[in-house]
Amino acid sequence: MNDSLVDLQLKQLTQLCLATRNFDKLGRITMILISNRLDEIGIRLGIKPRNKQQEETMAAYMENINSVLEGNFRVKLFVDELIQELRYNEAVLMRRKAPLKDKHVELLRSTVCCY
């Protein structure tokens, strides 16, 4: 199954999760979609793949992409605020056991709207 088909299925699942208010699954799906996009960006730019076995975070990979682009082209692809927000969301959504709080649900809704 190719990545675009998987992404399409994940996007359909996000709509279902929003409708059923299953925010735990929605958070995980959103992070998978972001991870897929970061992998795609890295591949297209010729940057080493994210080391998922060593648990390299998405925020660290975004910083890696930025450092390569700044060193070569003096361009910053991701703003620092976005990286910090993702670092926080990644910690909350991927490593927690408690249910989501309302503020995290709002973050999810805004992230899903970007897709």
WONORHU-V389804 format. One record per residue. RES is the residue in one small letter. D_CENTER is the distance of its C-alpha to the mean C-alpha in Angstrom with 2 decimals. Layout:
res: [RES/RES]
d_center: [D_CENTER/D_CENTER]
This chain:
res: [m/n/d/s/l/v/d/l/q/l/k/q/l/t/q/l/c/l/a/t/r/n/f/d/k/l/g/r/i/t/m/i/l/i/s/n/r/l/d/e/i/g/i/r/l/g/i/k/p/r/n/k/q/q/e/e/t/m/a/a/y/m/e/n/i/n/s/v/l/e/g/n/f/r/v/k/l/f/v/d/e/l/i/q/e/l/r/y/n/e/a/v/l/m/r/r/k/a/p/l/k/d/k/h/v/e/l/l/r/s/t/v/c/c/y]
d_center: [20.58/18.70/14.99/15.70/17.57/14.96/12.42/15.41/16.20/12.81/13.15/16.67/15.80/13.67/16.89/18.95/17.04/17.49/21.11/21.79/19.93/18.17/15.44/14.74/13.86/11.99/9.64/9.18/8.93/6.25/4.04/6.07/5.83/2.71/4.57/7.51/7.43/7.33/9.98/11.82/12.06/13.32/15.74/17.07/17.73/19.38/17.41/17.53/14.87/12.50/14.76/13.17/16.72/17.14/13.90/12.66/9.67/6.62/8.54/11.64/10.65/9.97/13.35/14.85/14.15/15.62/18.55/19.45/19.43/21.35/23.79/24.53/24.28/23.98/20.88/17.76/14.73/12.41/14.42/14.78/14.14/10.57/10.05/12.07/10.40/6.97/9.46/11.28/8.88/7.74/11.52/12.54/10.63/10.68/14.03/16.16/19.04/20.21/19.47/17.17/19.09/19.58/17.71/14.46/15.28/15.69/12.29/10.90/13.48/12.75/9.06/10.46/13.27/11.38/11.13]
